[in-house]
Amino acid sequence: MIALRFIKQSRILQHGYLFSTKGSRFMHHRSIPRKTLIYRYYKFFEEDPKYSQYIVGSVNFAETTWNADTFSKDEAEIINELKLKKSVEVPNLIMLLTDKNFSSQISDFKRVIRCVDNFCCEEKLSLSVKDTLRLNYSWLKLLGFNMTRLHFFPLSLEILKNALLKRLLSLQGITLTLFFTSLQTKNEDVSLIIPNALDQICRKDSMEKMTPLEIVLVANIAFRTGTKVISPIFVKHVVDVIYEDPTYLSDPAIFVSIVKTLRLNQCHDYTLLEKLKKYFCIGKNLSRYNFTALVHLLALYADASYGNREFLSYLINTTTKSMLHSGSYRPYEEKSKSSAATRVRMKDLARLLWASSYLGFKINSEMINEYVIPMILDKAQRGLYNSKLETLVDSILSLWMMGYKPLELLTYVTSRDAIEFMSKIKQVRYNYRLQLLITCITIEAPEVVKDLSHEQWITPAWSDFEEKRAAKPSADLLNVLYLVKSIAWKFGFSNVECRKAIPYLNILSISLESSDARNRLPKWLDVVETQITAEAGKASYSGELQKINPPLWVLCCSEWEPSLFL
């Protein structure tokens, strides 16, 4: 047993690993995993001559002045030895630690890392941008993603941030700053560095100097850090990359980054969508993507209201099938590893349902009833939606739009706690969606409301802001109200008023009363539309009305009050 443990420890030392003892800041992890996009970018920087000044090459142990015996001393002596060297030599030392012949002679590897880390922190004031980037590159080579656990890492970002804000970085310096900052997305400086760096990059003179892989790198970093890049110049170059070489899309990570960028910038170029369609249909290229990636693509086509029904049907079917393949979304598990169903992300599921319903497709009942609704119910029962109720509301509303009525899910969004939670969400659109869902239920399935207890069915109340907003009609609506009142009496309509007439929806409507509305309305609507269109035409001359488009009239008749809503 002792011999086996010794052999295992020796292998860790020979390969330049860090010890993984309890309480250690570093795990045993050698460099960057090769089958990752980060490794691909790392190799690109290493091989592109433009980045040579920031890159540290391999160091030959036989040709170095560093002595492994130095690192057998205590920490204070090791740091003093480091101070005798120039700080520009430290990156070479870090690269030397990746050499198995050198690292195998060091008895306490973890202590050496700690000493070099502390030395870098002490030298931060004397480090240039070039020194900082070279150090980060060396640390990444040695520790991989664990470099973000160094004390020096946040200090290095501070150095780069200051240089960035003073606009002292070259294009390559900015690109590397983006790269290193994106390794730790929860750092406080990320929200400041990423937008500023992207702002400086997304300029015509900068973009024209960038290679396709650099453009893809920027798109990927923006996606991973949750930064919205809304720039026509940037989107143009992303589109050019796709036109020139669609094979960039073969990497799922790059694919999602590009699709997300196109969506954020509302890029609905029909020619581009057609080119993407041809690429995906040839050789069944869709099969290489996981569920998350396919949902992003489907949402892109939904945003653009794409009309090729045959392709959309193929895309939706492929996406729903990928949802059932457990290997498609393993990296995105949500607190459970018990089954494939629980590994589908909530927001991806909501996006699939929204895109399908928005495009006018109804996912087959077997898929919905046997997989989708049970998936959502399972997540709801285990509390996964507790902090994401708006996602559950979106999912239920989309199901309702497709003609499904998931009654078993309603109590999770209509209870007192759910309504209170939704009212605190800053984005008011989610409350509006909940109000729309409740309106649909009360009109299309009123029996559901009767079956639910008072505690399970609480209708949302409008906020003070919404009440004030609803109490003050817009100038255009008041103008229409005036015109409607002026001619309503001719057709036997009375009680013309502006009010919230649709249950639970905070939408002002123009309502009219009549005992014979069904017969009077068709002819009357033609007259009103003609009148308003004529008045809108005068507006450009008289200035009395601000552009009023012919309204969309919706007839909502009930047994007690046939009403016309605007």
Sequence and secondary structure as in RCSB ss.txt:
>XXXX:A:sequence
MIALRFIKQSRILQHGYLFSTKGSRFMHHRSIPRKTLIYRYYKFFEEDPKYSQYIVGSVNFAETTWNADTFSKDE
AEIINELKLKKSVEVPNLIMLLTDKNFSSQISDFKRVIRCVDNFCCEEKLSLSVKDTLRLNYSWLKLLGFNMTRL
HFFPLSLEILKNALLKRLLSLQGITLTLFFTSLQTKNEDVSLIIPNALDQICRKDSMEKMTPLEIVLVANIAFRT
GTKVISPIFVKHVVDVIYEDPTYLSDPAIFVSIVKTLRLNQCHDYTLLEKLKKYFCIGKNLSRYNFTALVHLLAL
YADASYGNREFLSYLINTTTKSMLHSGSYRPYEEKSKSSAATRVRMKDLARLLWASSYLGFKINSEMINEYVIPM
ILDKAQRGLYNSKLETLVDSILSLWMMGYKPLELLTYVTSRDAIEFMSKIKQVRYNYRLQLLITCITIEAPEVVK
DLSHEQWITPAWSDFEEKRAAKPSADLLNVLYLVKSIAWKFGFSNVECRKAIPYLNILSISLESSDARNRLPKWL
DVVETQITAEAGKASYSGELQKINPPLWVLCCSEWEPSLFL
>XXXX:A:secstr
 HHHHHHHHHHHHHTT     TT S     S  TTSHHHHHHHHHHH GGGGGG      GGG    GGGGGS H
HHHHHHHHHS GGGHHHHHHHTT HHHHTT S HHHHHHHHHHHHHHTGGG  HHHHHHHHHHHHHHHGGGGGGS
SHHHHHHHHHHHHHHTT   HHHHHHHHHHHTT TTSTTHHHHHHHHHHHHSSHHHHTT  HHHHHHHHHHHHHT
T     HHHHHHHHHHHHH GGGGGSHHHHHHHHHHHHHTT   HHHHHHHHHHHHGGGGGGGS HHHHHHHHHH
HHHTT   HHHHHHHHHHHHHHHT GGGSGGG  S  S SGGGS HHHHHHHHHHHHHTT    HHHIIIIIHHH
HHHHHHTTTTTT HHHHHHHHHHHHHTT   HHHHHHHHSHHHHHHHHT S HHHHHHHHHHHHHHHHH HHHHH
HS TTT       HHHHHHHHS  HHHHHHHHHHHHHHGGGT EEEEEEE STT   EEEEEE TTHHHHHHHHH
HHHHHHHHHHHHHHHHH SS        EEE  SS  EEE 
